[in-house]
């Protein structure tokens, strides 16, 4: 008889006691001579939080929560020994996550097409080729309400319809997998975990718009994703899902891989097209939109990885099913890369309309430290911060926009009281200035000027007029930049000013950074009561700013001090104050 | 030198042969060149310009636009320090300073002995492990400042033994 596998994990708030429970569990098994029958595995994350000891029998799909040491005996005696389920301990809460895009991630071997097929893979493609005209696919997508997951949220059906309706002998279909937002890795997760789901969506898209050639534009910095896509393509050719007369139909479709080369602006569709054409990835004015004049001036549709991974389930289960999930204007689910100061960082897929609080506290397990939550940043360098007062906002495209942020591609970064909002704004703006392609003036020069103003503010040279100056330049960038990179680059600055103007004023007027992040605004001093006169700080100070003697005590001269923080680090007695 | 040059010419000729029928092939050829040499040497770019009958300026305009392409030979071990948002919040700037101080180099530079090259990258896509340092293909997650020395010394010791 085979072994039962048991996962255990202590999810209680008072420190992780998984180890103790593990030992207790093994003891009980031994006492009952069951050690051959069950294999207990301590897992790092079991997907349930704040529920005490969680015991999961994955093969039976039975999960117990809040298992006490007494209960453990019963679990061993009943469930392990007799296979009975203890109703009292069963985990009942509705799962907050809903996996459509990530449906197969972690469930199947991504390098084996047979496993994907066993999970209904390529059935949507077969259905489309057999029973659907392109217009039927578009109709189904319209019903589903799916919107582009790359950031802007343009209705997918409309994009496909426009490209479908443009008459031309040659059209192209592109999958944008050049994920470049710092702090976001949804596309990487899907490409590495389930490349065929994206591929199937891409082939269906190609059929719908009438393209014969597709491109996977993948970020070169994701070598494993590139490798898995390459393998997936080869397998799809071998099985006849790609190539001439796919599955016996009249439809022929080829896909090539093109590698990105580390340019954030290439996420913009016209810049991406330039890059596939082998040129510098700079955007051009639209219209004409790619649906009319795209790659090599031919009609082209470009979709994001996550959008394409949604296609096959919509075809199989119907647009009505998909539109039953989510809010009025934002349908379906969204994958977020939850990171920052949160206990459980990782990819989460949730139905639209879930609140930020549910994502951070129920799914993410709450804050990493006892520092309170300050804000959540969504949308990466094009997005904004959402302060904690709005945690109960349901997440959808419109709501996030109203709050001055955007959905973006799905980065969600949790910040606590230690994070300085001016510093964050500077970080994001610095990214966009670095990544600006330099083609248009508002973005190239506006971004640089805003950054120098922010630098001034964090270096204690700020003046109160600077706030107006920031707002003015931001407006010019929003109105006059050529592409979305420039138009949105100022968003992090604008949204931090909107919600945390006080903090900016503190930097400018009082020359204080309450999060102790901006080092030019810090003052170091010796706390005389704690100082043991060991002179370690004096020896380590690179500029000899600390003087004094054992009698009078030591003092930091703020004029000489370069705020390097060395004294703070080396002091064994926490006798250096940083304020 | 001539042997080397011959090899380069052969390599480039075979790459151009492989990609010549594909439109917009320049970036893909550059990727393969960089894979082969570790960077794009000027001599190779010149050779490529001849083989593709494309002006050298066109090739350089592309190489310099994209961060991924390098014009200088890389160090033996490449340290990629992630400064993505999650890593930034969780203390990557402190690690960056520590590495700079220990190796006495700035970002983008290589140590004098050619052993380490320090690159700052925007996101390695493993934000759950922040802050992250990648050395060659090995990823170090949740790195603390006091671990940096130990991690780096793993590589200098390899060097001594090797």
Interface residues (C-beta under 8 A of the other chain):
Chain A: X179 X180 X181 X182 X183 X184 X185 X188 X220 X221 X222 X256 X258 X259 X260 X261 X262 X263 X264 X275 X276 X277 X278 X279 X280 X281 X296 X337 X339 X340 X341 X345 X346 X377 X380 X411 X413 X415 X419 X427 X428 X431 X437
Chain B: X22 X23 X24 X25 X26 X27 X28 X30 X31 X61 X62 X65 X66 X67 X68 X69 X83 X84 X85 X86 X88 X89 X90 X121 X122 X123 X124 X125 X126 X127 X128 X130
